[in-house]
Amino acid sequence: MPTLFVDRPTTGLLARVEAAGEPTAELMRDAIDTLCAPPELPTAARAERCIEAGAYLEVAFLLLERFHPDWDVDRLRRETVYDTVPDRRTSLSRVIAREAWTCRLRLRSGDLDPTHQVEAVHRDRTLAILAATLMLGEIAANRRGDLVVVR
């Protein structure tokens, strides 16, 4: 199963998560609606209680645990990420460093094959977990068998 390194525009909820600065109740409810179709009452009710309490990180872990039970968080850490940005004044590119959270999910099978992982980077820890969870959902929906690593 190949790993795809994707530098692509995303659409829908994943694009909104990637563009968001911080988690919101609306964004978390949309994630629940996307992953819980049709709604699963126990999961949705528990998630709603967490949202009302402002426990968005708990919601992200709940969605991962419920909808991708064969996957675990393999790495969740804050690190310096380097982006290459074109310089408008010259034809050269420049590198910008920023702090971001990296969330890597790995298939729980015990297999250390690096193709059995999904990685998302976001400036917010909760949204990094949510983005990786949504990527797994996209992969399952596509049923292509390819795993996506977005950097």
N, C-alpha and C positions, 0 to 999 in steps of 0.2 A: 504494500500500500504506500504510494508515494506521498511525501510531504510537499505541499505547495506553499511557497513563500509568495505571499500576495501583497502587492502594492496597488490596490484598486479602490475606487470609490465604492462605498457601500450604500445600500438603500434601506429604506424602512426604519425599523426600530434600532437596528444595529448602528446605522448612521447617526441617529439621534443620540444614542448612548455615547458614541465616539465624539460627538460635537458638544456634549453637555459638560459643564464645568463641575457640577456636583449632582448627586442624586436628588430627585424630587419625588413627591408622592405620585404625581401624574406619570412620570417615567416608570416607576416601579409597578404601578397598576397596569400600564400598557405591557410591561414584560410579563406580568401574570396572565393577562388576557391572551398574549401571543403564545405562551407556553402551555397554558391551561385551556386548550380548545378541544372539546367543550370544557367548561369550568369544572374543576374537581373541588367539591365543597370543602372538605377538610383542609386541603392545601391552600385554597383561596381564602378561607376564613382565618387560618393561622397567619397567612401573609398579610391580610388586611389589619389584623391586630398589631402586627409588627410595624406596618406603615403608620398606623395611627399613633404609635409610640415613638416614631422617628427612628426605628431600628432598621435602617435600610440595609446595613451589612448582613443582618440576620436574614432578611428577605433574599438577598443574593445567594447566600449559602443554602437556604431552603430550596430555592429553585434548582440549583445545581444538584443537590442531594435527591430531590424528588424526580426530576426529569432526566437526569443522567447518572443513575446510581452506580454505574460501572466506572465512573471517573472520579478522581481525587485531585485536590489542589496539590501539585507537586512542588511548586515554588510560588511564593507571594512575597515580594520584597520591593522596597523602594530603592531605586538606583538612578544613576545619571544616564540619560538617553541622549544620543547625538542625532540631530536631524541635519540633513544637507538642504540648504535653501539657496535658490539663485539670488545673486546680488544684482539689484536693478541698476546699479551704477556701472558695473563692469560685466563682462561676459563670464566671469568666474562664479563659482559657488562658494558659499561659506558654511561653516559648521556651527550649529547652535546647540549648546548643551542645555538640558532641562531635567528637572527631577520628575520622575514618573514611577508608577507602580507597575510591576510586571507580574502577571498572573499566568502561570503555566499549569494546565490541566493535563493529567496523564491517565491513560487507560489503567484500571486497577488490576489487570490480569497478572501483574508481576513482571511482565515483559518490559525490558528496558529499551526496546526498539524506539529510537527517537522519532519515528514516523507516527507513533501512537500518542501524539501530544498536540495540544492547541495552546497557543500563547497570545495574550492580548496585553497591550500597554496602554495605560491611561493615567492621567495626573491624579485621579481619585481611586482609592483602593476598591471601594464598593463597585464602581463602574468598570474597573478592570476585570473583576470577577464576573460581573453581569455580561460584559462583552464576550468573554471567553465562553460562557454558558450559551449565549445566543449563537455564537459561531458553531458550537456543537449542534444546536437546533437546525441551523442552515444546512449543515453537512447531512444530518439525518433526513431532512426534507428533500435534499437533492438525491439522496441514495446513490451517490457516485462512489463512495468508499474512499474518497480522498480526504485527508485531514488538512486543515488550513493553519498556517502560522502567519499571523499578521504582525509585522514589525513596523 
